[in-house]
Every structure is written in C-alpha cells, then in structure tokens.
Amino acid sequence: MNQNQLRDLFLTFAQIGLFTFGGGYAMISMIEHSCVEEKNWITHEELMDITVIAESTPGPIAINCATFTGYKQAGLAGAFAATFGIVVPPFLVILAASLFLYDFFTWKLLAATFQGIKIAVGLLILEAAMMMLRKGARTWLSRGILLGSCLAMLCSDIFGLPISSIRLMLLAAGISLAFSRLQAPSHQEGGGGK
C-alpha cells in the first residue's frame, strides 16, 4: 500500500473540508475540481452517480463522495484516509468555535466575515447544481423530469402545497424505471432479429 497515496487522499479532502463552507452541496464543486479535473481520481460520471447515491442514502453527501473516491483509489485504507480528511478539519473548527459560542457572533469583524461567506456558499451550491444539470439533463426524459420537478417545487413554494422532496425523488425514479422497462422489449426484439 502506497503511503504517499493515502497522505495525498487525506490532505486533499482535508483541504476541501477546511476551506469549503456551506456543507455537502457546496463541497461538490470543490470535489469535482480536485478529484476530477486536477487528479483524475474519478470521472464526472462517477461523481454524478455517487452524488445521486449519496443523496438517496443516509449520511452527508460530501463524506459519501470522499469515501467512494478513497476506496476507488486505495481500497479500504483509502476510504478511511479520505473520509477522515474531510471530517476532521470541520470537526476541529466547530469544536474551537463552540468554546466561544456565546460570544461568537457578537464580534463585529466575525459577523461581517460571515456575511461574505454566506454569499460565497450560495455561489458554490449554485455551481454544484449547474454542474449536475449539465451532466444529468441530457435526454428528453431527464429534461422532462427536471421541468416537472421544478414546477412541483415552485408550486409548493408559491401555494404552500405539502410536496415532499423524498416523494418527488421516488416519483422521478419510478418514471425513469418505467420508461426504461418500456424501451427494453423493443431493444431485445431488435437484437434478436439480427
């Protein structure tokens, strides 16, 4: 097992964990930049797949992405190194902040800093969303599901309708599965006739 590879995994994800504010969605664009574009550890498609899986399973999305990437690069040890890297820096920052929790936001300089960070976090999440839209909405079916989901969430916000995002995801998965099953027999018939 290559110790340099484990160190690289830990340091890369520690940097992502330390310098990305806004949680998992904000980290996706950083993970894409570091792991896909710079280091070629995973592909864009693998990042999209693991993002969908991480969204559909328990646990924070960025930790799941780190675990997958680490495992792909160096097996179980790599998964531990990457996961440990992305978890430890934010944990230490929160631990340090909790020591001064009561006075934390009374410091004017710190409060002003967090106003700027809020805007940057929004941009990081928007960048991750745009990346997922570019990579995911390639077929007429995926574009239709995207449009339908956007309309449902818009109606939910405007009219106060109780639309569950979990039910929306399950419905989208069901529609996609139904269309793939409808198309499967025609492909098999075409393949069998040759």
SVG drawing of the C-alpha trace seen along z (x, -y; Angstrom):
<svg xmlns="http://www.w3.org/2000/svg" viewBox="-52 -45 57 58">
<polyline fill="none" stroke="black" stroke-width="0.4" points="0.0,0.0 1.3,-3.4 1.6,-5.7 2.1,-8.8 -1.3,-8.0 -3.0,-7.8 -1.4,-11.0 -2.5,-12.7 -6.1,-11.5 -6.1,-12.7 -4.6,-16.1 -6.8,-16.7 -10.0,-16.0 -8.8,-17.8 -8.3,-20.9 -11.8,-20.5 -13.3,-20.1 -11.4,-23.0 -11.9,-25.6 -15.4,-24.8 -18.2,-26.5 -21.9,-25.5 -21.9,-21.8 -22.0,-18.9 -23.6,-20.7 -21.0,-23.5 -18.2,-20.8 -19.3,-19.1 -17.8,-21.7 -14.6,-21.5 -14.6,-17.7 -15.1,-18.0 -12.3,-20.5 -9.8,-18.5 -10.7,-14.9 -12.0,-15.0 -10.2,-17.9 -6.8,-18.0 -6.1,-14.5 -8.3,-12.4 -9.2,-10.1 -12.8,-9.8 -14.7,-10.8 -17.6,-13.4 -20.0,-10.5 -18.8,-8.7 -19.1,-11.9 -22.7,-12.3 -23.5,-8.7 -22.1,-8.9 -23.9,-12.2 -27.2,-10.6 -26.4,-7.5 -25.3,-9.7 -28.5,-11.8 -30.6,-8.7 -28.8,-7.0 -28.2,-8.1 -25.2,-10.2 -23.7,-13.5 -23.2,-13.8 -19.5,-15.0 -18.5,-12.3 -20.0,-9.6 -18.2,-11.2 -14.9,-11.2 -15.4,-7.6 -16.1,-6.4 -13.2,-8.3 -10.8,-7.0 -12.0,-3.4 -11.6,-3.6 -8.0,-4.8 -6.7,-2.8 -9.3,-0.3 -10.5,-0.4 -7.4,-2.3 -8.0,-4.9 -11.7,-5.2 -10.7,-5.8 -8.0,-8.3 -10.3,-10.4 -13.2,-10.2 -11.0,-11.1 -9.6,-14.0 -13.0,-15.5 -14.4,-15.1 -11.5,-16.2 -10.9,-19.8 -14.6,-20.9 -14.9,-19.0 -11.9,-20.9 -13.3,-24.2 -16.7,-23.6 -15.0,-22.4 -13.0,-25.5 -16.0,-27.7 -18.1,-26.0 -15.6,-27.1 -16.5,-30.7 -20.1,-30.0 -21.8,-32.7 -19.5,-35.4 -19.1,-34.1 -21.5,-36.3 -21.1,-39.4 -17.7,-40.0 -18.3,-42.6 -15.4,-41.5 -16.5,-37.9 -20.2,-38.8 -19.1,-40.8 -16.9,-38.0 -19.8,-35.5 -22.0,-37.9 -19.5,-37.5 -19.2,-33.7 -23.0,-33.3 -22.9,-34.8 -19.9,-32.6 -21.7,-29.5 -24.7,-30.3 -22.5,-30.5 -20.8,-27.2 -24.1,-25.4 -25.3,-27.1 -22.2,-25.9 -22.7,-22.3 -26.4,-22.5 -25.4,-23.8 -22.8,-21.0 -25.4,-18.4 -27.8,-19.9 -25.3,-20.0 -24.2,-16.4 -27.6,-14.9 -30.2,-16.5 -29.1,-15.1 -32.2,-13.2 -35.7,-14.3 -36.8,-12.2 -34.4,-13.7 -35.3,-17.2 -39.0,-16.4 -38.3,-15.1 -36.3,-18.2 -39.0,-20.5 -41.8,-18.6 -39.7,-18.7 -39.0,-22.4 -42.7,-23.1 -43.7,-20.9 -41.3,-22.7 -42.3,-26.1 -46.0,-25.3 -45.0,-24.0 -43.3,-27.4 -46.0,-29.6 -49.1,-27.9 -47.8,-26.2 -48.5,-22.7 -47.0,-19.9 -44.8,-18.3 -42.2,-16.0 -38.8,-16.1 -38.4,-12.4 -41.7,-11.5 -40.6,-13.7 -37.3,-11.7 -39.1,-8.4 -41.6,-9.5 -38.7,-10.6 -37.0,-7.2 -40.3,-5.4 -40.9,-7.3 -37.3,-6.7 -37.6,-3.0 -41.0,-2.7 -39.6,-4.3 -36.5,-2.1 -38.7,1.1 -41.0,-0.1 -38.0,-0.6 -36.3,2.7 -38.5,5.1 -38.1,3.2 -34.3,3.3 -34.4,7.1 -36.6,7.7 -34.4,5.7 -31.3,7.5 -32.9,10.9 -33.8,10.4 -30.2,9.9"/>
</svg>
